């Protein structure tokens, strides 16, 4: 997410970070590059222009703190302005219960999936969500929503026969309230483009169910078009919030940086993948930090707390401390990390690592490593010394890989075991030499 923008912005600001004194010349050069970076990320022209003007005004006559360099202070000013641009203040849904949420958007924006994702997120926070399928034109949308609702154990209602959308919404609302639901999410029909019929139908549904929140689901990869779609829906319906989807595949990020400024509607959630877990509340200050390459440690810790079993983590830490770590433990550790999302998304939350691109086959390599270990017996995982030539051939066939890959994994794992024993014994110099050797030979197992 935002890899290209992060790379260009950090490049533009690199020259300023170590600057002892700011001059009109070096400021102008740096801000010119920042402006070019924003425009290349598909940020709206007027938004980019106003952003640079605000940064420039904040920098002129700025009292420089003794504890930081002038260059560092400019980076802080840019970070603060990015937070303002993305939307200051609360991005949470209304606190009232029962809460009625109308989900709107164009066809293909990820509206149905986002409805289920939002329901799952709210359920984790203690709510009792209920989803109502109001898309009478695309039966597959109702089927998809029903499958997702069942998967996430959400309440569900729809009617595949009726052609009266407001009546469907009203019945769905009554059904939800009868089942003691306290958050009701209405998934509406979309179109390939904004048209009068779509708007009129949603207006009638709005009048029938009187929603507390009207959320537009917009495809973040559309760039400026997403901003135009948001403006049109806001003018017609009075949006209260936005969900930007598909940000995992969009390296530009212009929509996220422009949409709040142009529409005045806050971004409340972002979709960062296809799975129902790939959905996050939107925090402007955290995203600003990611964009400037400073990571997002808070979100990383929150994700770890949600997905990694604490008791299992402590047990693993003890095994590492005792240098008693086998391939079965390694597989369990990989599977825990996978719950947190893709390796690239995790890297993006680490300070200084957001611009670092993993090799294109990194995720595939992890899957191959997992397949190799899963093709072993429990006994083989716990005692890799049992793996003779015949066993390795069987494992390679079972995992669908070459024997060479099995050999490489076992060799790398043996090196890692030696490293852990050195850590336990406190032999720092030997440990550093071993790490350098592992780095030259292809790194840790699985990567």
C-alpha positions in Angstrom: 0.0 0.0 0.0 1.4 3.4 -1.1 4.8 1.9 -1.9 5.5 4.2 -4.8 4.4 7.3 -2.9 6.4 6.3 0.2 9.5 5.8 -2.0 9.2 9.2 -3.7 8.3 11.2 -0.6 11.1 9.7 1.5 13.5 10.3 -1.4 12.4 14.0 -1.6 12.8 14.4 2.2 16.0 12.5 2.5 18.1 15.6 1.7 16.3 17.6 4.3 16.6 15.2 7.2 20.2 15.9 7.8 20.1 19.6 6.9 21.7 21.8 9.5 20.0 25.0 8.3 17.0 25.5 6.0 17.3 27.9 3.1 14.8 29.1 0.7 16.6 27.2 -2.0 16.7 23.7 -0.4 13.1 24.1 0.9 11.9 25.0 -2.6 13.7 22.0 -4.2 12.4 19.6 -1.6 8.8 20.8 -1.8 8.9 20.7 -5.5 9.7 17.0 -5.3 7.0 16.4 -2.7 4.5 18.1 -5.0 5.6 15.9 -7.9 5.4 12.8 -5.7 1.8 13.7 -4.7 0.7 14.3 -8.3 2.3 11.1 -9.6 0.3 9.3 -6.8 -2.9 10.6 -8.5 -3.6 13.1 -5.8 -6.0 15.8 -7.0 -4.2 18.8 -8.4 -5.8 21.4 -6.1 -5.3 19.1 -3.0 -1.6 18.8 -3.8 -1.2 22.6 -4.4 -3.0 23.5 -1.2 -1.0 20.9 0.8 2.3 22.4 -0.4 1.1 25.9 0.4 0.2 24.9 3.9 3.6 23.2 4.5 5.4 26.2 3.1 3.5 28.6 5.4 4.1 26.4 8.4 7.8 26.3 7.7 8.3 30.0 7.2 9.4 31.6 10.5 9.1 28.2 12.3 10.8 28.3 15.6 13.3 25.5 15.4 13.4 23.2 18.5 16.9 22.7 19.9 16.3 18.9 20.2 15.7 18.3 16.5 17.3 19.5 13.3 15.5 21.9 11.0 15.2 19.1 8.4 13.5 16.8 11.0 11.1 19.5 11.9 10.0 19.9 8.3 9.3 16.2 8.2 7.2 16.6 11.3 5.3 19.5 9.7 4.6 17.4 6.6 3.5 14.5 8.8 1.0 16.8 10.6 -0.3 18.2 7.3 -0.8 14.7 6.0 -2.8 13.8 9.1 -5.0 16.8 8.4 -5.4 15.9 4.8 -6.4 12.4 5.6 -8.9 13.6 8.1 -8.4 14.6 11.7 -10.8 13.7 14.5 -12.9 10.5 15.1 -13.4 8.1 12.3 -15.6 5.7 14.4 -19.2 4.8 13.7 -22.0 6.4 15.7 -22.3 4.9 19.1 -26.1 4.6 19.2 -27.8 1.2 19.4 -29.5 -0.2 17.4 -27.3 1.3 14.7 -28.5 1.2 11.1 -25.9 1.4 8.4 -26.7 1.8 4.7 -23.8 0.5 2.5 -23.8 2.0 -1.0 -21.4 2.1 -4.0 -20.8 1.1 -7.6 -20.7 -2.5 -8.8 -17.3 -4.1 -8.3 -16.2 -1.8 -5.5 -16.2 -4.7 -2.9 -19.5 -3.5 -1.2 -20.9 -7.0 -0.4 -17.6 -8.2 1.0 -17.1 -5.0 2.9 -20.5 -5.4 4.5 -19.5 -8.8 5.8 -16.0 -7.6 6.9 -17.6 -4.7 8.8 -20.0 -7.1 10.5 -17.1 -9.3 11.5 -15.1 -6.4 12.9 -18.1 -5.1 14.9 -18.8 -8.6 16.3 -15.3 -8.8 17.6 -16.0 -5.6 19.5 -19.0 -7.1 21.1 -21.8 -6.0 18.8 -24.6 -8.3 17.4 -24.5 -7.5 13.7 -27.2 -8.5 11.2 -26.9 -8.1 7.4 -29.7 -7.5 5.0 -29.2 -8.2 1.3 -31.0 -5.5 -0.7 -29.5 -6.2 -4.1 -32.5 -7.6 -6.1 -30.7 -7.4 -9.4 -27.8 -9.7 -8.8 -28.8 -12.9 -7.1 -25.1 -13.8 -6.8 -24.8 -10.8 -4.4 -27.4 -12.2 -2.1 -25.8 -15.7 -2.2 -22.4 -14.2 -1.5 -23.7 -12.2 1.4 -25.5 -15.2 2.9 -22.4 -17.4 2.6 -20.2 -14.8 4.3 -22.8 -14.2 7.0 -22.9 -17.9 7.8 -19.1 -18.1 7.7 -18.8 -15.2 10.2 -21.9 -16.2 12.2 -23.8 -13.0 11.4 -27.6 -12.6 11.3 -28.9 -12.6 7.7 -32.1 -11.7 5.8 -33.0 -11.3 2.2 -35.9 -12.0 -0.3 -35.0 -13.4 -3.7 -38.6 -12.9 -5.0 -39.6 -9.4 -4.1 -38.9 -6.5 -6.5 -39.7 -3.8 -3.8 -36.4 -2.7 -2.3 -37.8 -0.4 0.4 -40.2 -3.1 1.5 -37.3 -5.6 1.6 -35.3 -3.3 3.8 -38.2 -2.6 6.2 -38.9 -6.4 6.6 -35.1 -7.0 7.0 -35.0 -4.3 9.7 -37.9 -5.8 11.6 -36.4 -9.3 11.4 -33.1 -8.0 12.7 -34.7 -6.2 15.7 -36.8 -9.3 16.5 -33.5 -11.3 16.8 -32.0 -8.6 19.1 -29.5 -7.4 16.6 -27.9 -4.1 17.6 -26.2 -3.2 14.3 -28.1 -3.7 11.0 -26.1 -3.5 7.8 -28.0 -3.0 4.5 -26.1 -4.2 1.4 -27.6 -2.3 -1.6 -27.3 -2.8 -5.4 -24.6 -1.2 -7.4 -24.2 -0.2 -11.0 -21.2 0.1 -13.4 -21.7 3.8 -13.2 -23.8 6.4 -11.3 -27.3 6.7 -12.8 -30.6 8.2 -11.8 -32.3 4.8 -11.2 -29.6 3.7 -8.7 -29.7 7.0 -6.8 -33.5 7.1 -6.7 -33.7 3.5 -5.4 -31.2 4.1 -2.6 -33.0 7.3 -1.7 -36.3 5.3 -1.3 -34.5 2.7 0.8 -33.0 5.5 2.9 -36.4 6.9 3.6 -37.8 3.5 4.5 -35.1 2.4 7.0 -33.8 5.9 8.2 -30.1 4.9 8.6 -27.8 6.4 11.2 -24.8 6.0 8.9 -24.6 6.0 5.1 -21.2 4.5 4.1 -19.9 4.6 0.5 -17.7 1.7 -0.4 -15.2 3.0 -3.0 -12.5 1.2 -5.0 -9.3 3.0 -3.9 -7.5 1.8 -7.0 -9.7 4.1 -9.1 -7.7 7.1 -8.0 -9.4 10.3 -9.0 -12.6 8.5 -10.3 -13.1 7.2 -6.7 -13.1 10.9 -5.5 -15.7 11.8 -8.2 -17.9 8.8 -7.3 -17.8 9.8 -3.6 -18.7 13.4 -4.4 -21.7 12.3 -6.5 -23.1 10.0 -3.8 -22.5 12.6 -1.1 -24.4 15.2 -3.0 -27.3 12.8 -3.5 -27.5 11.0 -0.1 -25.4 12.9 2.4 -22.7 10.3 3.2 -21.5 10.0 6.8 -18.4 7.9 6.0 -16.3 6.1 3.4 -14.7 2.7 3.1 -11.7 2.5 0.7 -11.2 -1.0 -0.7 -8.4 -2.7 -2.6 -5.7 -0.6 -1.1 -3.4 -3.7 -1.0 -3.2 -3.5 -4.8 -2.9 0.2 -5.2 0.6 1.6 -4.8 -0.4 5.2 -5.7 -2.9 6.1 -2.9 -4.2 9.3 -4.5 -7.8 8.5 -3.6 -7.0 8.2 0.1 -5.1 11.5 0.1 -7.8 13.4 -1.9 -11.1 12.0 -1.0 -11.5 13.6 2.5 -10.4 17.0 1.3 -12.6 17.1 -1.7 -15.8 15.6 -0.2 -15.4 16.5 3.5 -16.6 12.9 4.3 -14.3 11.0 6.7 -12.7 7.6 5.7 -13.8 5.2 8.4 -12.4 1.9 7.3 -10.0 0.5 4.7 -9.9 -2.9 2.9 -6.4 -4.3 2.5 -7.1 -7.7 1.1 -9.7 -10.3 0.0 -10.1 -12.1 3.3 -12.7 -11.0 5.8 -9.8 -10.3 8.3 -8.2 -7.9 5.8 -10.2 -4.9 7.0 -9.1 -2.1 9.4 -10.4 1.0 11.1 -8.9 4.0 9.5 -6.5 6.0 11.6 -5.1 9.1 9.7 -2.1 9.5 11.9 -1.0 5.9 11.5 -1.4 6.0 7.7 0.5 9.3 7.5 3.3 7.6 9.4 3.3 4.7 7.0 3.4 7.0 4.0 6.4 8.8 5.3 8.2 5.4 5.8 8.0 5.6 9.6 6.0 2.4 10.0 2.9 1.8 12.1 4.0 -0.1 15.2 0.7 0.4 17.0 -1.3 -1.3 14.3 1.4 -4.1 14.1 1.1 -4.8 17.8 -2.8 -4.7 17.7 -2.7 -7.2 14.8 -0.3 -9.4 16.7 -2.5 -9.3 19.8 -5.6 -10.2 17.8 -4.1 -13.1 15.8 -1.3 -14.6 17.8 -2.0 -16.9 20.7 -0.3 -15.5 23.8 0.3 -18.8 25.5 1.7 -20.3 22.2 4.0 -17.3 21.8 5.4 -17.7 25.3 5.9 -21.4 24.8 7.8 -20.7 21.5 9.9 -18.0 23.2 10.9 -20.5 25.9 11.9 -23.1 23.2 14.0 -20.5 21.4 15.7 -19.5 24.7 16.5 -23.2 25.4 17.6 -23.8 21.7 14.9 -26.5 21.6 13.3 -25.5 18.4 12.3 -28.1 15.7 10.5 -28.0 12.3 7.1 -28.6 13.9 7.7 -25.4 16.0 8.8 -23.6 12.9 5.6 -24.6 11.0 3.5 -23.4 13.9 5.3 -20.1 14.0 4.8 -19.6 10.3 1.1 -20.3 10.6 0.8 -17.7 13.4 2.5 -15.0 11.4 0.3 -15.8 8.3 -2.8 -14.9 10.4 -1.4 -11.3 10.6 -1.6 -10.8 6.8 0.9 -10.8 4.0 4.6 -10.4 4.7 4.6 -7.2 2.6 1.8 -5.7 4.7 3.7 -6.6 7.9 6.9 -5.0 6.5 4.9 -1.8 5.7 4.2 -1.4 9.5 7.8 -1.7 10.5 9.7 1.6 10.8 12.1 2.2 7.9 10.8 -0.9 6.1 7.6 0.4 4.3 9.5 1.1 1.1 11.3 -2.2 1.1 9.9 -4.6 -1.5 10.1 -8.3 -0.8 11.0 -10.5 -3.8 7.9 -11.3 -5.9 8.1 -15.0 -5.0 8.5 -14.4 -1.2 4.9 -15.4 -0.4 5.1 -18.4 -2.8 8.4 -19.5 -1.1 6.6 -19.4 2.3 3.8 -21.6 0.9 6.4 -24.1 -0.5 8.2 -24.2 2.8 4.9 -24.9 4.6 4.1 -27.6 2.1 7.5 -29.3 2.6 7.1 -29.4 6.4 3.5 -30.6 6.2 4.6 -33.5 4.0 6.8 -34.7 6.8 5.7 -37.0 9.6 5.5 -35.6 13.1 8.5 -37.7 14.0 10.5 -36.2 11.1 9.6 -32.6 12.0 10.7 -33.2 15.6 13.9 -35.0 14.6 15.2 -33.8 11.2 18.2 -36.0 11.5 15.9 -38.9 10.4 15.6 -37.4 6.9 17.6 -39.7 4.7 17.6 -39.7 0.9 14.4 -41.8 0.5 12.5 -39.8 3.0 13.5 -36.5 1.3 12.4 -37.9 -2.0 9.0 -38.8 -0.5 8.6 -35.4 1.1 9.5 -33.6 -2.2 6.9 -35.6 -4.1 4.3 -34.9 -1.4 5.0 -31.2 -1.5 5.3 -31.0 -5.3 8.8 -29.5 -5.1 12.3 -30.6 -6.1 14.5 -32.6 -3.7 16.9 -29.7 -3.9 14.4 -27.4 -2.2 13.9 -30.0 0.6 17.7 -30.2 1.1 18.0 -26.4 1.2 15.3 -26.0 3.8 16.9 -28.7 6.0 20.4 -27.1 5.6 19.1 -23.6 6.5 17.2 -25.0 9.5 20.3 -26.8 10.8 22.2 -23.4 10.5 19.4 -21.7 12.4 19.6 -24.3 15.2 23.4 -23.7 15.4 22.7 -20.0 15.7 20.2 -20.5 18.6 22.8 -22.6 20.4 25.3 -19.9 20.0 22.8 -17.3 21.4 22.2 -19.6 24.3 25.9 -20.0 24.9 26.6 -16.2 24.6 29.2 -16.6 21.8 28.3 -13.3 20.1 31.2 -13.1 17.6 30.7 -16.6 16.3 27.0 -15.9 16.1 27.5 -12.8 14.0 29.8 -14.8 11.6 27.1 -17.5 11.3 24.4 -14.9 10.5 26.6 -13.5 7.7 27.0 -16.9 6.2 23.3 -17.6 6.4 22.6 -14.3 4.7 25.0 -15.1 1.8 23.4 -18.6 1.4 19.8 -17.4 1.1 18.7 -16.3 4.6 16.4 -18.0 7.1 14.2 -21.0 6.1 11.0 -20.0 4.3 12.4 -16.8 2.8 
